[in-house]
Amino acid sequence: MSSNKANFFFVIFLQIQLLTNIDLKNHPYLIRLKEQKEELEDLLKLSKETLLLRWFNYHLKNANHPRRVTNFDKDLADGENYVILLN
């Protein structure tokens, strides 16, 4: 299987697993994703994909990794961000 296909299937797996029940009731720790000048209502209005991107970047930032993810295609193609996330 090519790395592009593997990446595609991993992204689909992440989206199914992580997007199914994303909300503050099921995952209260998501409040950490609220930006400094953002209201809680604004955080609650974000799409599930946007929350997942924010969650991914939250962990990259806490690992002092310089890169950020803006999409689930090219930004994850080389696998580096996955490695940082999984460590």
C-alpha positions as CSV (number, residue, x, y, z in Angstrom):
1,M,0.0,0.0,0.0
2,S,1.4,3.4,-0.9
3,S,2.0,6.0,1.8
4,N,-0.7,8.2,0.3
5,K,-3.3,5.5,0.6
6,A,-2.1,4.6,4.2
7,N,-2.3,8.3,5.1
8,F,-5.8,8.6,3.6
9,F,-7.0,5.5,5.6
10,F,-5.4,6.8,8.8
11,V,-7.1,10.2,8.4
12,I,-10.5,8.5,7.8
13,F,-9.9,6.3,10.9
14,L,-9.0,9.5,13.0
15,Q,-12.1,11.3,11.8
16,I,-14.4,8.4,12.5
17,Q,-12.9,7.8,16.0
18,L,-12.4,11.3,17.0
19,L,-15.3,13.2,15.4
20,T,-18.1,10.8,16.4
21,N,-18.7,12.2,19.9
22,I,-16.7,15.4,20.1
23,D,-18.3,17.8,22.4
24,L,-17.6,19.3,25.8
25,K,-20.0,17.1,27.6
26,N,-18.2,13.9,26.5
27,H,-14.7,15.5,26.5
28,P,-14.6,18.4,29.0
29,Y,-10.8,18.7,28.5
30,L,-11.5,20.2,25.1
31,I,-12.0,23.5,27.0
32,R,-8.2,23.7,26.8
33,L,-8.6,24.4,23.1
34,K,-10.3,27.7,23.7
35,E,-8.1,30.5,22.5
36,Q,-7.3,33.4,24.8
37,K,-9.7,36.0,23.4
38,E,-12.4,33.5,22.3
39,E,-15.7,33.1,24.1
40,L,-16.8,29.6,25.1
41,E,-19.8,30.0,22.8
42,D,-17.4,30.5,19.9
43,L,-15.6,27.3,20.7
44,L,-18.8,25.4,20.9
45,K,-19.8,26.6,17.4
46,L,-16.6,25.2,15.7
47,S,-17.0,22.3,13.4
48,K,-15.8,18.9,14.6
49,E,-13.0,19.0,11.9
50,T,-11.8,22.4,13.1
51,L,-11.8,21.1,16.7
52,L,-9.8,18.1,15.6
53,L,-7.3,20.4,13.8
54,R,-7.1,22.6,16.9
55,W,-6.6,19.5,19.2
56,F,-3.8,18.2,16.9
57,N,-2.0,21.6,16.9
58,Y,-2.5,21.9,20.7
59,H,-0.4,18.8,21.1
60,L,2.2,19.8,18.5
61,K,2.6,23.1,20.3
62,N,2.9,21.4,23.8
63,A,5.6,19.2,22.3
64,N,7.5,22.3,21.2
65,H,7.2,21.1,17.6
66,P,7.5,24.0,15.1
67,R,5.0,22.7,12.5
68,R,1.2,23.1,12.6
69,V,-1.5,21.2,10.7
70,T,-3.9,23.2,8.6
71,N,-5.4,20.3,6.7
72,F,-5.5,16.5,6.9
73,D,-3.9,16.0,3.5
74,K,-0.5,17.6,2.7
75,D,0.3,18.5,6.3
76,L,0.3,14.9,7.3
77,A,1.8,13.4,4.2
78,D,5.3,12.9,5.5
79,G,4.2,11.4,8.8
80,E,6.3,13.7,11.0
81,N,3.3,15.3,12.7
82,Y,1.9,11.9,13.4
83,V,5.1,10.8,15.2
84,I,5.1,13.9,17.4
85,L,1.4,13.5,18.2
86,L,1.8,9.8,19.1
87,N,4.8,10.4,21.4
